[in-house]
Amino acid sequence: MSLIKNYEAIKLEVIKRLKNVYDPEIPVNIYDLGLIYSINFAIENNYMYATVEMTLTSPSCPVADSLVDQVKYVTLSVNEIDEVNVQLVFDPPWDTSKMSEDAKELMAASGAVI
């Protein structure tokens, strides 16, 4: 398997695991909420490093540290990944346009105005 294909398979596994992480105030996982901006990999000295760039629904999110820790934990739980760097960014700022259609439907079903 080529390295690029392997990266894609690993990225899909990371996404699958990120879909199990929820903001406790919102009934949608952080991936479908659009909080994950990018997932990248690098290999150095036979170690695979992952960098996850993410944001929060609000810069003053009270569970920011917990969410970053959970993202790091679930990403590191993928066997091929040796180290994870989670970068918290606020540019571009998050808005509801970043949500998946499934997330929008779940929010609407729960009575949230989007």
Steps between C-alpha positions, in 0.01 A plus 500: 500500500641838407573748774231741376235227503619402846464860615144506367410178685654635820318831456169316457568310822578823684175652369306192610636542852448877506133436426481354852602830661216733594479851635296434818269792422422394140353163393730474196854364472781750451587376151149547361477832684787614279741561786778296336665712231780265394677174577856464370779249541877500484753222546833573665747243632241222452244683714167617365397843620143623463398862511134576555389857449173574674288781631220544750148630463610792718844621617360503854388135486509369859601148390780604262776316689289187527418497128864551400603217734233271354608579143860422592399177676281358222750597229785339692290185540549427128777237497713661229519838671782559749452867591220753466505876497160666532502860384213711622424778251231765473561620146285442315243524777252214528145552380209271420592486130785267598256236632423188297145449375458218756603739778254764381220242496588378852509855631167582339348181641618598848328836465810710443469797267776496240 
